[in-house]
Amino acid sequence: MVTRGSPTKISVESQIVEIRSCVEWLEAKLPRRVEATDSFFSFKTSLYRASLIWRMAELSRGALENFEKGRLALAILETRAAIETSAALWFMHAKLASTVESRTLGNIDEFLSKLGWGSKADPDPHEAFNVLKFVDCVDKDYKGFRDQYEILSEYAHPNGAGTVSLFSSIDATNCWADFGGKTPDIDRSKWIGVTTLNVAVLSFMLSEKRFADIMPAFVALCDRHSTPNDAEKMRL
């Protein structure tokens, strides 16, 4: 995990290679269709999961290409969104795991509706989860995950890290600032961004692989609790 201290740095170049491999893995498995062949609850799960795969692939590809082109503001914004996306999949997997363990569906319908169709702007009928719930869910398993997210937030907002430090070189002796060239913070900012993108794609892949293990049990649980009226729940 990236910390606010002075970590031992793995090179940007080696991480770029790893990220590219992960992005290609994601792009190779982009789902083209999700069918309601099982229960409606498992359909909702698969629909949201597939949407996250598409979102993660697009954001990760965009961030990777912008890092390579030196467009750090764009790259870091996309990386922050990728971190949120990875955390969302982790959050959903954690819910499914607890649901399978409890052997009861509980509030799974409301949970999945909030994930797939929730909104902060229009919370009727479903209010979206606060994204920090996703981030904190990962942080419980991997301490430092939220800290990485907060570091990126400093760049994502027009704060010092995302403005003066990222774009300008200040000459205190002559009292001027130059733009358009390499700034003192460029290398550190790029390393932070690339490292966090690497964490995002690797954690997403881990969640995705764990879904393959838990989905059969979740589908079986849904089937045991399905009713003839489940088809009528196709309300988005």
C-alpha positions as CSV (number, residue, x, y, z in Angstrom):
1,M,0.0,0.0,0.0
2,V,1.0,3.6,-0.6
3,T,1.5,5.5,2.6
4,R,2.2,9.1,3.5
5,G,5.7,8.2,4.5
6,S,8.7,7.2,2.3
7,P,8.0,3.8,1.0
8,T,10.4,1.5,-0.8
9,K,9.5,2.2,-4.4
10,I,8.8,-0.4,-7.0
11,S,9.6,1.2,-10.4
12,V,6.8,2.8,-12.4
13,E,8.0,0.9,-15.5
14,S,7.6,-2.5,-13.9
15,Q,4.2,-1.6,-12.5
16,I,3.1,-0.3,-15.9
17,V,3.9,-3.8,-17.3
18,E,1.8,-5.5,-14.6
19,I,-1.1,-3.1,-15.0
20,R,-1.2,-3.6,-18.8
21,S,-1.4,-7.4,-18.3
22,C,-4.2,-7.0,-15.9
23,V,-6.1,-4.6,-18.2
24,E,-5.7,-7.1,-21.0
25,W,-7.1,-9.8,-18.8
26,L,-10.1,-7.7,-18.0
27,E,-10.7,-6.7,-21.6
28,A,-10.5,-10.4,-22.7
29,K,-13.4,-11.3,-20.3
30,L,-15.8,-8.5,-21.0
31,P,-19.3,-10.0,-20.8
32,R,-21.5,-9.4,-23.8
33,R,-24.8,-10.5,-22.3
34,V,-26.2,-11.4,-18.9
35,E,-29.3,-13.6,-19.0
36,A,-31.8,-14.3,-16.2
37,T,-31.4,-18.1,-16.3
38,D,-31.4,-18.5,-12.6
39,S,-33.2,-16.5,-9.8
40,F,-33.8,-12.8,-10.2
41,F,-31.4,-12.1,-7.3
42,S,-28.6,-13.9,-9.0
43,F,-29.5,-12.0,-12.2
44,K,-29.2,-8.7,-10.4
45,T,-25.8,-9.8,-9.0
46,S,-24.5,-10.9,-12.4
47,L,-25.8,-7.7,-14.0
48,Y,-24.0,-5.4,-11.6
49,R,-20.9,-7.5,-11.6
50,A,-20.7,-7.4,-15.4
51,S,-21.2,-3.6,-15.4
52,L,-18.3,-3.2,-13.0
53,I,-16.1,-5.3,-15.2
54,W,-16.8,-3.0,-18.2
55,R,-16.3,0.1,-16.0
56,M,-13.1,-1.2,-14.5
57,A,-11.7,-2.1,-17.9
58,E,-12.5,1.3,-19.4
59,L,-11.2,3.3,-16.5
60,S,-8.0,1.2,-16.1
61,R,-7.2,1.4,-19.8
62,G,-7.8,5.2,-19.8
63,A,-5.6,5.7,-16.7
64,L,-2.8,3.6,-18.1
65,E,-2.7,5.4,-21.4
66,N,-2.8,8.8,-19.7
67,F,0.0,7.9,-17.3
68,E,2.1,6.9,-20.3
69,K,1.3,10.2,-22.1
70,G,2.1,12.2,-19.0
71,R,-1.5,13.4,-18.5
72,L,-1.3,13.0,-14.7
73,A,-4.5,14.9,-13.7
74,L,-6.6,12.8,-16.0
75,A,-4.8,9.6,-15.1
76,I,-5.2,10.2,-11.4
77,L,-8.9,11.0,-11.7
78,E,-9.4,7.8,-13.6
79,T,-7.4,5.9,-11.0
80,R,-9.5,7.2,-8.2
81,A,-12.6,6.1,-10.0
82,A,-11.0,2.7,-10.6
83,I,-10.3,2.4,-6.9
84,E,-14.0,3.0,-6.1
85,T,-15.0,0.5,-8.7
86,S,-12.7,-2.2,-7.4
87,A,-14.0,-1.5,-3.9
88,A,-17.6,-1.8,-5.1
89,L,-16.9,-5.3,-6.3
90,W,-15.1,-6.2,-3.0
91,F,-18.1,-4.8,-1.1
92,M,-20.6,-6.9,-3.1
93,H,-18.6,-10.1,-2.7
94,A,-18.4,-9.5,1.1
95,K,-22.2,-9.3,1.2
96,L,-22.7,-12.4,-0.9
97,A,-20.2,-14.3,1.3
98,S,-22.1,-13.3,4.5
99,T,-25.4,-14.2,2.8
100,V,-24.2,-17.6,1.9
101,E,-22.8,-18.2,5.3
102,S,-26.1,-17.2,7.0
103,R,-28.1,-19.4,4.6
104,T,-30.8,-16.7,4.3
105,L,-31.3,-14.0,1.7
106,G,-32.2,-11.4,4.3
107,N,-32.2,-7.9,2.6
108,I,-30.3,-9.0,-0.5
109,D,-33.0,-7.6,-2.8
110,E,-32.7,-4.1,-1.4
111,F,-28.9,-4.4,-1.2
112,L,-28.6,-5.3,-4.9
113,S,-31.1,-2.6,-5.9
114,K,-29.1,0.1,-4.1
115,L,-25.9,-1.1,-5.8
116,G,-27.3,-1.3,-9.4
117,W,-29.9,1.4,-9.4
118,G,-29.2,3.6,-6.4
119,S,-28.8,7.4,-6.8
120,K,-27.7,10.2,-4.6
121,A,-29.3,12.8,-6.8
122,D,-32.6,10.9,-7.0
123,P,-32.8,8.5,-4.0
124,D,-36.4,7.4,-4.8
125,P,-36.8,4.5,-4.8
126,H,-33.2,3.5,-4.0
127,E,-30.6,5.7,-2.3
128,A,-27.0,4.8,-3.4
129,F,-24.4,3.6,-0.9
130,N,-21.8,6.1,0.1
131,V,-18.6,5.1,-1.8
132,L,-16.7,5.2,1.5
133,K,-18.6,2.1,2.6
134,F,-17.0,0.3,-0.3
135,V,-13.5,1.7,0.5
136,D,-13.8,0.9,4.2
137,C,-14.9,-2.6,3.4
138,V,-11.6,-3.3,1.6
139,D,-9.7,-1.4,4.3
140,K,-10.9,-3.9,6.9
141,D,-9.0,-6.6,5.1
142,Y,-6.1,-4.5,3.8
143,K,-5.1,-1.6,6.0
144,G,-4.0,1.4,4.1
145,F,-6.5,1.1,1.3
146,R,-8.5,4.0,2.5
147,D,-5.3,6.0,3.0
148,Q,-4.4,5.5,-0.6
149,Y,-7.9,6.6,-1.7
150,E,-7.6,9.8,0.4
151,I,-4.2,10.6,-1.1
152,L,-5.7,10.4,-4.6
153,S,-8.6,12.6,-3.5
154,E,-6.0,15.3,-2.8
155,Y,-5.1,15.2,-6.5
156,A,-8.7,14.7,-7.7
157,H,-9.8,17.9,-6.1
158,P,-8.4,21.4,-7.0
159,N,-6.2,21.3,-3.9
160,G,-2.5,22.0,-3.7
161,A,-1.5,18.5,-4.9
162,G,-3.8,18.7,-7.9
163,T,-3.0,22.3,-8.9
164,V,0.2,24.1,-8.0
165,S,2.3,21.0,-7.1
166,L,1.2,19.1,-10.2
167,F,1.5,21.8,-12.9
168,S,4.0,24.5,-11.8
169,S,7.6,24.9,-10.9
170,I,8.2,27.8,-8.6
171,D,11.4,29.8,-8.7
172,A,11.5,31.5,-5.3
173,T,14.7,33.4,-6.2
174,N,13.2,35.2,-9.2
175,C,9.6,35.1,-7.9
176,W,8.0,33.4,-10.9
177,A,6.4,30.1,-11.7
178,D,6.9,28.1,-14.9
179,F,4.2,25.9,-16.5
180,G,4.3,23.3,-19.2
181,G,7.4,21.5,-18.2
182,K,8.5,18.9,-15.6
183,T,7.6,20.0,-12.1
184,P,9.4,18.9,-8.9
185,D,6.3,16.8,-7.9
186,I,5.8,15.0,-11.2
187,D,7.8,11.8,-10.5
188,R,6.3,11.3,-7.0
189,S,2.8,12.0,-8.2
190,K,3.2,9.6,-11.1
191,W,4.5,6.9,-8.8
192,I,1.7,7.3,-6.3
193,G,-0.9,7.2,-9.1
194,V,0.6,4.2,-10.9
195,T,1.1,2.2,-7.7
196,T,-2.5,2.9,-6.7
197,L,-3.8,1.9,-10.1
198,N,-1.9,-1.3,-9.8
199,V,-3.5,-2.0,-6.4
200,A,-6.9,-1.2,-7.9
201,V,-6.6,-3.7,-10.8
202,L,-5.1,-6.4,-8.7
203,S,-7.7,-6.2,-6.0
204,F,-10.4,-6.2,-8.7
205,M,-9.0,-9.3,-10.2
206,L,-8.9,-11.0,-6.8
207,S,-12.6,-10.1,-6.2
208,E,-13.6,-11.3,-9.6
209,K,-11.8,-14.7,-9.2
210,R,-13.4,-15.1,-5.7
211,F,-16.8,-14.6,-7.3
212,A,-16.3,-17.7,-9.4
213,D,-16.0,-19.6,-6.2
214,I,-19.0,-18.2,-4.4
215,M,-21.6,-17.8,-7.1
216,P,-22.7,-21.5,-7.3
217,A,-23.5,-21.4,-3.6
218,F,-25.3,-18.1,-3.9
219,V,-27.3,-19.2,-6.9
220,A,-28.3,-22.4,-5.1
221,L,-29.4,-20.3,-2.1
222,C,-31.5,-18.0,-4.3
223,D,-33.1,-21.0,-6.0
224,R,-34.2,-22.4,-2.6
225,H,-35.8,-19.2,-1.7
226,S,-37.3,-18.2,-5.1
227,T,-41.0,-17.8,-5.6
228,P,-43.3,-17.8,-8.6
229,N,-43.5,-14.0,-8.3
230,D,-39.8,-13.3,-8.7
231,A,-40.2,-12.6,-12.4
232,E,-42.4,-9.7,-11.5
233,K,-39.5,-8.1,-9.6
234,M,-37.8,-7.0,-12.8
235,R,-38.2,-3.3,-11.9
236,L,-35.2,-1.2,-12.6
